[in-house]
Amino acid sequence: MLRIGIVAGEASGDLLGSHLMQALKLKRPDIEFVGIAGPKMMAEGALSLFPIERLSVRGYIEVLKHLFGLLRLRRKLLKYYLKNRPDLFIGVDAPDFNFWLEKKLKKNGIKTIHYVSPSIWAWRKNRVNKIKHAVSHMLALFPFEPALYEKAGIAVTYVGHPLADILPILPDVVGAREILKIKASAMVVAMLPGSRQSEVAQHAELFVKTAKLIYAEYPEALFLVPLITRETRQIFELAIFHEAESLPIQILFGHAHDAMEAADVVIVASGTATLEAALLKKPMVITYRMPNLSWQLLKRMRLQPYIGLPNILAGKFVVPELLQDDSTPEKLAEATIKLMSDSVSLAEIKDEFTKIHYALKQDTAEKAANAILAYLK
């Protein structure tokens, strides 16, 4: 029996990890996985020693609040792996947590593979030298990343992004609307305020006020808000209660993919959801708010003008980004309405996103599994 240590830090990592586990088990059914996993990875058989929610913290100030607990958890995990040595360790994203762990494991003779390159091309380029001491092999999701690692002497494989394999080149808008019981003629705005409670708390009131302004211009509009936990639903429902009870806002339990596929336009908090919207060929307005001190620290470290993945992959502003102080209901509504009414821009956005889709469609899980299995021979 082969044993693989694996740690994912949030919902997107859980999705990546589950697809990777499926591909590995097809080739080697004798593998067992143990570490920190979410529901999708656990459904594939991963043993989770700690809840994945313990790692789902974003922003410098927010991390500081949970720092001692995270450090204690990490030390416990290291102690477990050194006592119960895995044949290999895979860190799925969560770089600040996993790189420390990988460095310690690598030093103790355990091969370490990191799945999802951190954004060294956007934030901390000097980080690549630290990564070299932690990672035996890097699995990169984006085509411009391998050159950065090869230059630093780090083994790397470009595997593409699994969402590009999962999502169709041509989205099925009619089918998505049938699933959600929405009229084919409706004008639909999908609003995705983030998956964490802290993100939804930052964006809920902003999104509801934005919806009010759009609805004033387009009274036939319907607003879809997919959320995945009871806590985030309660936060958003409270914002609706305070701001606009009569608005046609439909909160969905999950169904983020269906909501975006059914939509004419998407308003989305920066993160993996922006990539999913791009692969569904949806025009979008990207936004993000965080506590001001976290924003000031982050702003100092930015190396390029865009923060949204679709713009980063295109290498230009394909869709608007309204961040922090620019993230106001008035500006968001104006940008959204402008997108919906500009047929030329809509065609250009669709064309750019189709190019991105083909570039990322690489049979990711298969490529990643082959790179990992090379270390298990």
C-alpha positions in Angstrom: 0.0 0.0 0.0 1.4 3.4 -1.0 0.7 6.3 1.3 0.5 9.9 0.0 0.3 12.9 2.4 -1.9 15.6 1.0 -3.0 19.0 2.3 -5.6 21.3 0.7 -6.5 24.6 2.2 -9.9 25.6 0.8 -12.8 24.8 -1.5 -10.8 25.3 -4.8 -8.0 23.1 -3.5 -10.5 20.5 -2.4 -11.8 20.4 -6.0 -8.3 20.1 -7.5 -7.2 17.5 -5.0 -10.3 15.3 -5.7 -9.7 15.3 -9.4 -6.0 14.5 -8.9 -6.9 11.6 -6.5 -9.3 10.1 -9.0 -6.6 10.1 -11.7 -4.0 8.6 -9.3 -6.3 5.9 -8.1 -7.1 4.8 -11.7 -3.4 4.1 -12.2 -2.6 2.9 -8.7 -5.6 1.7 -6.7 -3.3 0.8 -3.8 -2.7 4.5 -2.8 -4.1 5.9 0.4 -4.3 9.6 1.1 -4.0 11.3 4.5 -3.7 14.9 5.6 -6.2 17.8 5.4 -9.0 17.4 3.0 -12.4 18.9 2.1 -15.6 17.0 1.4 -14.8 16.3 -2.3 -11.4 14.8 -1.4 -12.9 12.9 1.5 -15.5 11.4 -0.8 -12.5 10.0 -2.8 -11.2 8.3 0.3 -8.8 10.9 1.9 -8.4 10.7 5.6 -8.6 14.3 7.0 -6.8 14.7 10.3 -8.0 18.3 10.7 -11.0 20.3 9.3 -10.1 22.1 6.0 -11.9 25.2 7.4 -8.9 25.7 9.8 -6.8 26.7 6.8 -9.4 28.8 5.0 -8.2 32.3 6.2 -7.4 35.1 3.7 -5.7 38.5 4.2 -2.8 39.5 6.4 -4.7 40.8 9.4 -7.1 37.8 9.3 -4.2 35.4 9.2 -2.6 37.1 12.2 -5.7 36.5 14.3 -5.5 32.8 13.7 -1.7 32.5 13.5 -1.0 30.6 16.7 -3.6 28.0 15.9 -2.3 27.5 12.4 1.3 27.2 13.6 0.2 24.6 16.2 -1.8 22.6 13.7 1.2 22.6 11.3 3.6 21.3 13.9 1.1 18.5 14.8 0.8 17.6 11.1 4.6 17.5 10.7 5.0 15.3 13.8 2.4 12.9 12.4 4.1 12.7 9.0 7.6 12.1 10.5 6.1 9.3 12.7 4.0 7.9 9.9 6.2 8.6 6.8 4.3 8.9 3.5 5.9 7.8 0.3 5.2 11.3 -1.1 3.7 14.5 0.0 1.4 16.7 -2.2 0.6 20.3 -1.1 -2.5 21.5 -2.9 -2.3 25.3 -3.1 -2.3 26.9 0.5 1.4 28.0 -0.1 2.0 29.8 3.2 1.0 26.7 5.1 2.3 24.0 2.8 5.8 25.4 1.9 6.9 25.3 5.5 5.6 21.8 5.8 7.2 20.7 2.5 10.6 22.2 3.4 10.6 20.2 6.7 9.5 17.0 5.0 12.0 17.4 2.1 14.8 17.9 4.6 13.8 14.6 6.2 14.0 12.7 2.9 10.3 12.8 1.8 9.7 13.9 -1.8 7.4 16.9 -2.0 5.2 18.0 -4.9 3.3 21.3 -4.9 0.1 21.5 -7.0 -0.7 25.1 -8.1 2.1 27.6 -8.3 1.7 30.6 -6.0 1.3 33.9 -7.8 5.1 34.8 -7.8 4.5 36.5 -11.1 2.0 38.9 -9.5 3.2 39.4 -5.9 6.5 38.1 -4.5 9.0 37.1 -7.3 11.9 36.5 -4.8 9.8 33.8 -3.3 10.9 31.3 -6.0 14.3 30.9 -4.2 12.5 29.8 -1.0 10.3 27.4 -3.0 13.4 25.7 -4.3 14.2 24.5 -0.8 10.7 23.2 -0.2 9.5 21.6 -3.4 10.9 18.6 -5.3 8.5 19.2 -8.2 6.0 22.0 -9.1 2.8 21.4 -11.0 1.9 24.6 -12.8 -1.7 25.5 -13.9 -0.8 28.4 -16.3 1.4 28.3 -19.4 3.6 31.3 -18.5 4.7 29.8 -15.1 7.2 27.0 -16.0 9.8 29.3 -17.4 10.1 31.1 -13.9 10.8 27.7 -12.2 13.1 26.4 -14.9 15.2 29.5 -14.5 15.5 28.9 -10.8 16.4 25.2 -11.3 13.1 23.8 -10.0 11.6 20.7 -11.7 8.2 21.8 -13.1 5.4 20.4 -15.3 2.7 22.5 -17.0 -0.6 20.6 -16.5 -3.2 23.2 -17.4 -6.3 23.9 -15.3 -8.9 21.2 -14.5 -11.8 23.6 -14.9 -10.8 23.9 -18.6 -11.3 20.1 -19.0 -14.5 20.1 -17.1 -16.3 23.1 -18.6 -17.5 22.9 -22.3 -16.1 25.2 -24.9 -19.6 26.3 -25.7 -21.7 27.0 -22.6 -25.3 25.7 -22.4 -27.2 28.8 -21.4 -30.6 27.3 -22.2 -29.9 24.1 -20.2 -28.6 26.1 -17.2 -31.8 28.2 -17.2 -33.9 25.2 -17.4 -32.2 23.7 -14.4 -32.7 26.9 -12.4 -36.3 27.3 -13.8 -35.5 30.7 -15.4 -37.2 32.1 -18.5 -35.1 32.0 -21.6 -35.9 35.7 -22.2 -34.9 36.9 -18.7 -32.0 39.2 -18.2 -29.8 37.5 -15.6 -27.0 38.9 -13.4 -25.0 36.4 -11.4 -23.4 37.9 -8.3 -20.6 35.9 -6.6 -19.4 37.6 -3.4 -16.9 34.9 -2.5 -16.9 31.6 -0.6 -15.6 32.7 2.9 -17.7 34.4 5.5 -15.2 37.3 5.7 -15.5 37.8 1.9 -19.3 37.7 1.9 -19.4 40.1 4.9 -17.2 42.6 2.8 -19.3 42.3 -0.3 -22.9 41.5 0.6 -24.2 45.1 1.1 -22.1 46.3 -1.8 -23.7 43.7 -4.1 -27.2 44.4 -3.0 -26.8 48.2 -3.5 -25.4 47.5 -6.9 -28.3 45.3 -7.8 -30.7 48.1 -6.8 -29.0 50.5 -9.2 -29.0 48.0 -12.1 -32.7 47.1 -11.4 -33.6 50.8 -11.7 -32.3 50.7 -15.2 -33.3 47.2 -16.1 -36.6 46.3 -14.2 -36.7 42.9 -16.0 -33.4 41.9 -14.4 -33.0 38.8 -12.2 -30.1 38.5 -9.7 -28.7 35.1 -8.8 -26.4 34.7 -5.7 -25.0 31.2 -5.2 -23.6 30.6 -1.7 -22.4 27.3 -0.2 -22.9 27.6 3.6 -25.7 28.6 6.0 -23.5 31.3 7.5 -22.8 33.0 4.2 -26.5 32.8 3.2 -27.4 34.5 6.5 -25.0 37.3 5.9 -26.3 38.0 2.5 -30.0 37.6 3.5 -29.4 40.2 6.2 -28.0 42.7 3.6 -31.1 42.1 1.5 -33.4 42.7 4.5 -31.6 46.0 5.3 -31.3 47.3 1.8 -33.8 45.9 -0.7 -36.3 43.3 0.3 -38.4 43.7 -2.8 -35.5 43.1 -5.3 -35.7 40.0 -7.4 -32.6 38.4 -5.8 -32.6 34.6 -5.7 -30.1 33.0 -3.3 -29.0 29.6 -4.4 -27.5 26.9 -2.3 -24.5 26.1 -4.4 -25.2 26.1 -8.2 -22.4 28.6 -8.8 -21.6 27.0 -12.2 -25.3 27.0 -13.2 -25.8 30.6 -12.1 -22.8 31.8 -14.2 -23.7 29.7 -17.2 -27.3 31.0 -17.1 -26.2 34.6 -16.7 -25.9 37.5 -19.2 -23.2 39.1 -17.0 -21.4 38.3 -13.8 -20.3 40.5 -10.9 -17.6 38.5 -9.1 -15.2 38.8 -6.2 -11.6 38.1 -7.4 -10.6 34.5 -7.1 -11.1 31.2 -8.8 -14.7 32.1 -9.7 -13.4 34.7 -12.2 -11.6 31.9 -14.1 -14.8 29.8 -14.1 -16.7 32.8 -15.5 -14.1 33.3 -18.2 -14.2 29.6 -19.2 -18.0 30.0 -19.4 -17.3 32.9 -21.8 -19.2 35.4 -19.5 -18.6 39.2 -19.5 -17.8 40.1 -15.9 -16.9 42.9 -13.6 -14.3 41.8 -11.1 -14.2 43.4 -7.6 -12.7 42.9 -4.2 -12.8 44.5 -0.8 -10.8 43.6 2.3 -9.8 45.4 5.6 -7.9 48.5 4.7 -4.6 47.5 6.5 -4.5 44.2 4.5 -5.1 46.1 1.3 -2.3 48.6 2.0 0.1 45.7 2.6 -1.0 43.9 -0.5 -0.9 46.9 -2.7 2.8 47.5 -2.0 3.6 44.0 -3.2 1.7 44.0 -6.5 4.0 43.6 -9.6 1.4 44.1 -12.3 -1.7 46.2 -12.9 -4.3 43.4 -12.8 -5.5 41.1 -10.1 -8.2 39.1 -11.9 -7.1 35.8 -13.4 -8.8 36.4 -16.8 -6.9 39.7 -17.2 -3.6 38.1 -16.0 -4.0 35.2 -18.5 -4.8 37.6 -21.4 -2.0 40.0 -20.4 -4.4 43.0 -20.6 -7.6 44.4 -19.2 -10.2 42.3 -21.0 -12.8 43.0 -18.3 -13.0 45.8 -15.7 -11.6 45.5 -12.2 -12.9 47.7 -9.4 -11.0 47.2 -6.2 -11.2 48.5 -2.6 -12.0 52.3 -2.8 -13.1 52.0 -6.4 -15.5 49.2 -5.4 -18.7 51.2 -5.0 -22.3 50.4 -5.9 -22.3 53.3 -8.4 -19.1 52.2 -10.2 -20.0 48.5 -10.2 -23.5 49.2 -11.6 -22.1 51.6 -14.3 -19.5 49.1 -15.4 -22.0 46.2 -15.5 -24.6 48.2 -17.5 -21.9 49.3 -19.9 -20.8 45.7 -20.5 -24.4 44.6 -21.2 -25.0 47.2 -23.7 -21.8 47.0 -25.7 -22.1 44.2 -28.3 -18.6 44.8 -29.8 -17.0 44.4 -26.3 -19.0 41.3 -25.6 -17.8 39.7 -28.8 -14.2 40.6 -28.0 -14.5 39.2 -24.5 -15.9 35.9 -25.7 -13.1 35.6 -28.3 -10.4 36.2 -25.6 -11.9 33.8 -23.2 -12.2 31.1 -25.9 -8.4 31.4 -26.5 -7.7 31.1 -22.8 -9.9 28.0 -22.6 -8.0 26.2 -25.3 -4.7 27.1 -23.8 -5.7 25.7 -20.4 -7.4 22.5 -21.7 -4.5 20.0 -21.1 -6.1 16.9 -19.5 -4.8 18.3 -16.3 -5.4 15.4 -13.8 -3.8 12.9 -16.2 -0.7 15.0 -16.7 -0.4 15.8 -12.9 -0.9 12.1 -12.0 1.9 11.0 -14.5 4.3 13.6 -13.0 3.5 12.4 -9.5 3.7 8.7 -10.3 7.3 9.2 -11.7 8.3 9.8 -8.0 6.6 6.6 -6.8 8.5 4.2 -9.0 
